């Protein structure tokens, strides 16, 4: 049993280091020493160099044929946490008013958490000291890579980031109208459905009593009256009305999404290590947000107008089947391109190397490999693993600096303070940082009891518990800036700041409980 003072210090120490790193980025940004261009460039370096190096250097020595089965439970828990977060966000949106331009963004804020720099920093610090073992730190980072992989696949290839884009499709709705709709919805949820249920029960009893009286009293039986048949002339004289055509702009939306598949957005890239932006290279690869969803939409309008005015070249209108096939092909291309990012490739390549003894013996010393060593007594390709370890060591501190820079740029105008959705902001923050950890502990204990998670693997249990208390990813700030058309993300700031404030308290409590439970 760990002493109370030791337990508190073990829980707080990694957070102190995290705060110091984030503060460096925050202070440098406020002092104009870390401009936006530098942050974006650093984000590209982290995503394409340091993060893949960190994953490779930890996964190759950590995974073996004995513990590789932990990938299944890790992926399962990661998917459960994303679904749980989206459910919490949906409940928040249902009970409280959320700005119209954030109606889908709140689902992304609930589902996709910061699975990069924050958990890597804290978990590495905790598992690198007692009561954990010496090799648990390397194993913990290998386990974290499974959460990062699920994050990247679900947000980009599977189209999670399109939810952010849907917020900016169509006209805006005034805040007062959205408030009124939320108030009526909340009133119905709290008071309306019980009354409707009582009325329905009363109506059912009334119908039963009426039918009983009609069946029992023969005088109440009414003769059956057959309706008169209408003549054929009367029915044929009625002219059929032409079907109404109601357009919701679906053609324009189809053209927009077709364009988003064929054109690369020239803007910031979004990264799972928060504070860094880098989605899949197929969409966000250039350093400036110069092309947005609105730009593409206006460009498509101009092209359509030009085709209508110029009668020289006539193009065949594609059928619905051709459009569907083209959309499927473009989606497959996007998935392939998103999967072939350096971070994803690093994880995909590391697993077979770690599991095949002859390949693993090229990089690290193993007992089952008979490959001759290099002149220095190390495996022939050990220098590659040394390089990956050296470069990967810079990933976490640089990511935290970028996180501090992103938080420093968040701004809530004072004129908008009275219009903030306070109920939704604090409800989502409490659900993600207070309620979610409790549910995460119960899920981990349940999976361990069911045999899905090994009882002997303390690191696996700790990682699964810890990932339940993470706040919203700051990557969404950059996605919102891309799709908004104005380069602003003022709605994200009030939702992020309370979560990151409460995170320090919930993370400390969760860490203390997890260590007490496991040891």
C-alpha angles and dihedrals in degrees: 000000000000116000117250095243092048091047093052092048093048089052097046101039097075090046091055090055090047092051092050093052093046090047091056091057091043094051094044091053094048089050091052091243095118110048125190094259091055092049091051093048091048089050090056091051092050095047098044103032120014101035095049088046091052093049093047094047092052103037099050097057096032104052119075135164088265099056103027087093087074089077090076096056091042093055090045092051092046091054092046091052092050092050090045092051093049090049090053091049091049091052090050092050091048097051100036135038118260124188113266091240090057101043093110097025090067088062089055090046090055099042105041114056132182099278097159128063102005099054092037091054096045098039093047090052095048098043092045093068139044135330086034122069129254097259095042092089093062091045092050093056089049089053091048090056089068091060091047091050092051090046093053096044096047096043099046118015093034091047104246090142090061087074087068090051092052090063090070099046114105132004123322123253123222118253092236092057092049090048091052092049091050091048092053091045092050091047091053093047094049101035111003104065095051089054091046090050092050092048091049091051091049091049090051092052091046092053091048092052092048093050090048092053093047093051095045099045113061092193089065092058108111123208117252112252116201115215118242115259115241117234120252090239092058093051094043092048090063107094113222112245117235113251115261118245115214117184123200095180094266092145091055091048090049090052090048094052091044088054093047088056094049100037125060113230109239100220148085120325121228128226134194087231094082124238086038120090123212128128122173114323089237090073113018115032110125126079101241135059095232099132117051139168091271091050091053091047093052090045090053090050091053092049091048091049091050092051091051095049098044111068095182097090119040118195125198114246108239116239123240090258092052091048090050092049091047091050092050092049092049091049091051090050090051092050092050093047092047092049092051095064116126093251093051093044090050091057094042093050095043096059099061091041090053094048101044108075095206091053095042090051089063091064107028137018114270134173096228098051122093096188113134116249128241120258090271092057094253126115114279095254098034090114089067090055090047090052092049091049092048094049094039092056088070094054100081100045092044090048091052091049089053090048090055090048091052092049090049091057094052109109133184110194112226090229089063098049093093091050097052119121093239095172094054093043097055095035092056091044093052093044094051099041103030111022097034094058090053091051091044092055091049091049092050093048091047093051090047092051090048091053096246091115118043114246091214094056102086093170092056092050092047093049092049091050095044096053091062095074101053121127127229117297115255086218086086089066090065093043089053091050090052097050101034094076091221099068091239131119102183093147092060097059099069091047096049104044099061091047094053090047094051091042093076093057097041093044091052093049094045092049092050093049094045093052091046092049096045099042 
